[in-house]
Amino acid sequence: MRGLLVVAVCVVCAAAVAEPVRVLEDGGGFAVVGTDEFSVRVESSGAIGQVMVGETEWSWLIRLYTSPISFETGETIRAVQGEGARGLGPVPESIHPELRGEACSIVIEREAAREEILGGAPMYHLTQTVTVHPTGRIGLRYEFEWLRFLQMRGAQVIIALRAAPLDGRQWWADFTSHVLHGTISAEPDAKSLDEVRGALRSFTVDCGAADLSLWIAESGRVTARRWNPQDYAFFVYVPHTGYGTEVYPGVHSVVDLDLVLPIPEMRSISRRTEPR
């Protein structure tokens, strides 16, 4: 009986061991990293997409959106990672995934500029770090060092989640002071997550064999809403960049969060046991 118990414990332990993350595709200007269970594509611009678990795409877009105001014209300039000339350049020519133990880290450093703002002078220095862990946890950290006096109409990291695989699933949103609970509908006109707004700490969806989670370590406020008929989106706001805000040189802003994918055999592993 004791022998059977030891065997059972070993089986459980073996099931909880994930294979190391590896570089599945290195395209120079992009990289796909992950395991046989999941993968994520990271562009040299910092845009993230094709977040897959098996054949299911959970997110097609994770990008930084910024809206600085031109002093010359008063026009708001919409700038999005990965949108070429409509983004903020210059974009690095290549990225370099670095394997660190069982995880993989990609660090992208750049100074963001656009000709319509201050004649193309750098507005901020951004250090973006993407760390992919073997359990399906994707760490996202955006560190801003603001270099110029700017007027902003907002800046946020947008995470678009596919509605279809979330259909009928229960969710919980923890704001520390209170918890919200509901059920997600994938119907095109459904607005299941409109209540999610404020100082969100974590958001969890029970996906059956595993959970999909979003953990916010550092950011401004967070809102969620239906973005289009196929997606729900989380808007994670960059501190010091609210609507109509003036940003001063020397100010630092940080967005730090984890997206945890629903990997069935990893459900029992706590994110707190993994080093960042």
Secondary structure, DSSP 8 states (H G I E B T S, - for coil): -HHHHHHHHHHHHHHT-----EEEEE-SSEEEEE-SSEEEEEETTS-EEEEEETTEEEEEEEEEEEEEB-TTT--B--EETT-GGGS-B---S----EEETTEEEEEEEEEEB-TTSGGG---EEEEEEEEE-TTSEEEEEEEEEE-S-EEEEEEEEEEEEESGGGTT-EEEEE-SS-EEEEE---STT--TTTT-EES--EEEEE-SSSEEEEEEEE-S-EEEEEEETTEEEEEEE-TT--TTEEE-TT-EEEEEEEEE---GGGTTS-GGGS--
